[in-house]
Structures are given as structure tokens and as C-alpha cells.
Amino acid sequence: MSKQTIVRLLAGLTFLIFLCPFFQTCSDKNLLKRTVEKGITVTPEELRIEQEKSLIESRKGNTASGYEMAFYIFNKFELQDLSDSGFYYFLCFFIVLIISIILFYFSFKNKFRIIYLLSLINLVLVIFPMLSFYFAEILEDLNQIKYGYYLFIINTIILLLLSRKIMKKDFLPSTVKS
């Protein structure tokens, strides 16, 4: 399989990765606190089982895919949202989705310099907001970051490296035969 074909497959794979869970909005500690109902007498074993069931359901409800994160800003957008730092985080995901579409297009045009630059921009736009959330302590637990996020980063890094390798090969001067 040629490197160009692999780049096209990886660019297309991005859209499948966006279907995977990316982020859980609440940490498991907060979800566990919500599951305990007051006034009900149960055994410790029943309580543990009920908490586990409730935690699993809460995780499903509080986990967003890449597409959900990208289009979150359009659900209830208001002008005052521009002052909220969370708005810009979700805006980054929307921009990443748009760039991924453009990247997919250029993979068929064999424009590997553009693919390289777009992959680099995608990587920065995905990593920087998550780091800022972590240092601002909005991200309470690293377990809130789900496997789709990691898959997207790995896919983008591979795209970055492969397009760079193809780019370098294309720009090597050919040997002159005398």
C-alpha cells in the first residue's frame, strides 16, 4: 500500500474517530456523589451495586463524542458565551472538524505540505485547550479524557509524520547522471 493511500485512509479515519467518546464532563468522584439517595435503607452490598449501575449510566450521559463537542457551540449560542472560556474550547473542536474535512480533501489532491500544516494546527487546537482546562482545574481527573481523544491525537501525529516523510522525499534533489 502506498504512503499516499495510507494518508488518505488516516484522513478518512478521523471522521470515524470523531464518533468515539472524547470527554466526560464530570469526574467519577462527582458522579458517585450524585448517586447516593438520602432516606433509603439498603445494605452496603446493594448500595455498591446501585452506585456502580448509576455510575455507568451517568458516564454515558456525561460523555461527549468529537462531533457533539464540535457542534456544542451551536446548540444554545448566545453573545454572552463569548466571555466563557469553555466556549473557546468547544470552538477549537469545531475548527478541528472543519480542518479535518479540508485535510481529507487535500489528501486526494496529494498536497502533503498542506496536510502537514493542517495536521500540526489540529494537534495544537486539540492539545492546548485540554492542557489549559487541566491547569485551570476545570478538568478534575485525567480519566475524564476518553479513548477517542487519544486516538485522534495518535492519528494526527501519524498523519503529521507520514506527510512530512512524503514531503521530504518529494523535495530531495534527484541525482544528475552525466
C-alpha positions as CSV (number, residue, x, y, z in Angstrom):
1,M,0.0,0.0,0.0
2,S,1.5,3.4,-1.0
3,K,2.1,6.1,1.6
4,Q,-0.4,8.4,-0.2
5,T,-3.1,5.8,0.2
6,I,-2.3,5.5,3.9
7,V,-2.5,9.2,4.3
8,R,-6.0,9.1,2.7
9,L,-7.1,6.3,4.9
10,L,-5.8,8.1,8.0
11,A,-7.6,11.3,7.0
12,G,-10.8,9.4,6.5
13,L,-10.3,7.5,9.7
14,T,-10.5,10.9,11.5
15,F,-14.3,11.0,10.9
16,L,-14.8,7.6,12.5
17,I,-12.7,8.6,15.5
18,F,-14.9,11.6,16.0
19,L,-17.7,9.2,16.7
20,C,-15.8,7.8,19.7
21,P,-16.1,9.2,23.2
22,F,-13.8,12.2,23.7
23,F,-14.6,13.7,27.1
24,Q,-16.6,13.1,30.2
25,T,-18.0,16.3,31.6
26,C,-17.9,15.2,35.2
27,S,-15.3,13.2,37.1
28,D,-16.3,9.8,38.6
29,K,-16.0,11.3,42.1
30,N,-18.7,13.9,41.3
31,L,-20.9,11.3,39.6
32,L,-20.6,9.0,42.7
33,K,-21.7,11.8,45.0
34,R,-24.8,12.3,42.9
35,T,-25.8,8.6,43.1
36,V,-26.4,8.4,46.8
37,E,-30.0,8.9,47.7
38,K,-30.9,10.0,51.2
39,G,-33.6,8.3,53.3
40,I,-33.3,4.9,51.7
41,T,-32.0,2.0,53.9
42,V,-30.0,-0.6,51.9
43,T,-27.2,-3.0,52.7
44,P,-23.7,-1.9,51.8
45,E,-23.6,-4.5,49.0
46,E,-26.8,-3.3,47.5
47,L,-25.5,0.3,47.8
48,R,-22.3,-0.6,46.0
49,I,-24.1,-2.4,43.2
50,E,-26.6,0.5,42.8
51,Q,-23.7,3.0,42.7
52,E,-21.9,1.1,40.0
53,K,-25.1,0.9,37.9
54,S,-25.8,4.6,38.4
55,L,-22.1,5.5,37.6
56,I,-22.2,3.6,34.3
57,E,-25.4,5.4,33.3
58,S,-24.1,8.7,34.4
59,R,-20.9,8.2,32.4
60,K,-22.9,7.5,29.3
61,G,-25.0,10.7,29.8
62,N,-22.0,12.9,30.6
63,T,-19.7,11.7,27.8
64,A,-19.4,13.6,24.6
65,S,-18.1,12.4,21.2
66,G,-16.0,14.6,19.0
67,Y,-19.0,15.6,16.9
68,E,-21.0,16.5,20.0
69,M,-18.1,18.6,21.2
70,A,-17.7,20.3,17.8
71,F,-21.4,21.3,17.5
72,Y,-22.0,22.1,21.1
73,I,-21.4,25.8,20.5
74,F,-24.4,25.9,18.1
75,N,-26.9,24.3,20.5
76,K,-27.6,27.4,22.6
77,F,-25.2,30.1,21.4
78,E,-25.7,33.5,23.0
79,L,-23.5,36.5,22.7
80,Q,-22.5,36.3,26.4
81,D,-21.0,32.9,25.8
82,L,-18.0,34.7,24.2
83,S,-16.8,35.6,27.7
84,D,-16.9,31.9,28.8
85,S,-13.6,30.1,28.3
86,G,-15.5,26.8,27.7
87,F,-17.0,28.3,24.6
88,Y,-13.5,28.6,23.0
89,Y,-12.7,25.0,24.0
90,F,-15.7,23.8,22.0
91,L,-14.9,26.3,19.2
92,C,-11.5,24.7,18.9
93,F,-13.2,21.3,18.3
94,F,-15.4,22.8,15.7
95,I,-12.4,24.3,13.9
96,V,-10.6,20.9,14.2
97,L,-13.6,19.3,12.5
98,I,-13.5,21.8,9.7
99,I,-9.7,21.4,9.3
100,S,-10.2,17.6,9.2
101,I,-12.6,18.0,6.3
102,I,-10.1,20.2,4.4
103,L,-7.3,17.8,5.3
104,F,-9.3,14.9,3.8
105,Y,-9.9,16.9,0.6
106,F,-6.2,17.7,0.2
107,S,-5.2,14.0,0.8
108,F,-6.8,13.3,-2.6
109,K,-5.0,16.2,-4.2
110,N,-1.6,14.9,-2.8
111,K,-0.9,18.3,-1.2
112,F,1.3,16.9,1.6
113,R,2.7,20.2,2.7
114,I,-0.8,21.4,3.3
115,I,-1.7,18.1,5.0
116,Y,1.4,18.5,7.3
117,L,0.4,22.1,8.2
118,L,-3.2,21.3,8.8
119,S,-2.3,18.2,11.0
120,L,0.0,20.4,13.0
121,I,-2.7,23.0,13.5
122,N,-5.2,20.2,14.5
123,L,-2.7,18.9,17.0
124,V,-2.3,22.3,18.7
125,L,-6.0,23.0,18.6
126,V,-6.8,19.7,20.4
127,I,-4.0,19.6,23.0
128,F,-3.8,23.3,24.1
129,P,-7.4,23.6,25.3
130,M,-7.2,20.3,27.3
131,L,-4.0,21.5,28.9
132,S,-5.5,24.8,29.8
133,F,-8.5,23.1,31.3
134,Y,-6.2,20.8,33.3
135,F,-4.1,23.7,34.7
136,A,-7.2,25.7,35.4
137,E,-8.5,22.7,37.4
138,I,-11.7,22.5,35.3
139,L,-10.5,19.0,34.3
140,E,-10.6,17.3,37.7
141,D,-9.4,13.9,36.7
142,L,-7.5,12.6,33.7
143,N,-10.0,9.8,33.5
144,Q,-12.4,12.3,32.1
145,I,-10.4,12.2,28.8
146,K,-11.7,9.3,26.9
147,Y,-10.1,7.0,24.3
148,G,-11.4,8.9,21.3
149,Y,-9.3,11.9,22.2
150,Y,-6.2,9.8,22.4
151,L,-7.0,8.0,19.2
152,F,-7.4,11.4,17.5
153,I,-4.1,12.6,18.8
154,I,-2.3,9.4,17.7
155,N,-4.0,9.5,14.2
156,T,-3.0,13.2,13.8
157,I,0.6,12.5,14.8
158,I,0.9,9.6,12.3
159,L,-0.6,11.9,9.6
160,L,1.9,14.6,10.5
161,L,4.9,12.2,10.4
162,L,3.8,10.4,7.3
163,S,3.0,13.6,5.3
164,R,6.4,15.0,6.4
165,K,8.2,11.9,5.2
166,I,6.4,12.1,1.8
167,M,7.2,15.8,1.6
168,K,10.9,15.3,2.3
169,K,11.0,12.5,-0.3
170,D,9.4,14.8,-2.9
171,F,11.9,17.6,-2.3
172,L,15.1,15.6,-2.4
173,P,17.2,16.6,-5.3
174,S,17.5,13.9,-7.9
175,T,21.0,12.8,-8.8
176,V,22.2,14.1,-12.1
177,K,23.6,11.5,-14.4
178,S,26.5,12.6,-16.7
